[in-house]
Amino acid sequence: MELRQLEYFVAVAEEQNFTRAAERVHISQSGVSAQIRQLERELGAELFDRSTRTVTLTVAGKAALEHARAALAAAGAVGQAVGEVTDLIRGRLTVGMVIGCTLTPLFDALAAFHRAYPGVEISLLEDSSDRLVEGVRTGTVDLALIGAATATPDGLDALTIISERLVAAVPAGHPLTKQRRVTLRDLIAHPIVCMPPGTGLRTVFDQACAAQSLQPAITLQASAADAIAGLAARGLAVAVLSDSMAARYRDLTVRTIDDVDTPALLALIWKNTHSPGMRELLVHSRKAFTKPHP
């Protein structure tokens, strides 16, 4: 049994497809298939059900998966441990960032970390907060910047970056500009543009509406604050944003939604700090997000 066979096995299990797994590990599909077959012969059991288009794990495969992941992690830890002793931190880290949220301190942290440890390969990906949380839980993402409705997702560590109330943003002349206070009931009398499900801000908004049995007409959705504000500025809908997001748009009038007390959060989340590279990235991230920014 070889480590590369375990790597291919984990790739197929996670991708549920031999072609995608082959692309991920950068060898041919036939090469992946041959190595998996060899592994199955050594183990004396089939690891995958290949009878359907989507490849699924057999009972034996499910039993083997976590052990295979643990073996690969242990092998990687050997190199990292040696690197730590010799002051050479190497490896690969995957950093996630919620779609539509661009915070320069995160880029500052990555740049400072890269200068200090050029031997570590950094991958940056955008996705919904829900998917990033799941990625951190399963280990496919090491560190993620997410939007959330709670400070710390279950089973993970977190550092809250921003905690803000939700606001309604409307153009000049909109009926809501005449009100000094705005409630959810006031808001749902109008079409709404908001972030899509899976984002922290949308989760806060949906939960607040559900608590009052309200059904808002969310006619438009966009992942970027600029797009949401642009649609609202043209009178298409009322924008639901966080306070600091809306403050950037001088052509919009902002009203805090009085009866939404739960703040929308931005937080860094992670699961484990076994690797020295991950520990150092956290140090740089904490520095970047806690120092004053203009």
Protein Blocks (a to p, Z undefined) as FASTA:
>chain_A
ZZklmmmmmmmmmnopaklmmmmnopafklmmmmmmmmmmmnopafbdckbmbdcddfkl
mmmmmmmmmmmmmmmmmmmmmmmmnopagddddddddehiacfklmmmmmmmmmmmmmbc
cddddddfklmmmmmmnopafbdcdddfbfbdghiacddfbdcdddddddehiaklmpmb
dcfklmmmpccddddehiaklmmmmmmmmmnopacddfbccfbfklmmmmmmnopaccdd
dfklmmmmmkbccdddfklmbccddddddfbfkbfklmmmmmmmmmmmmpccZZ
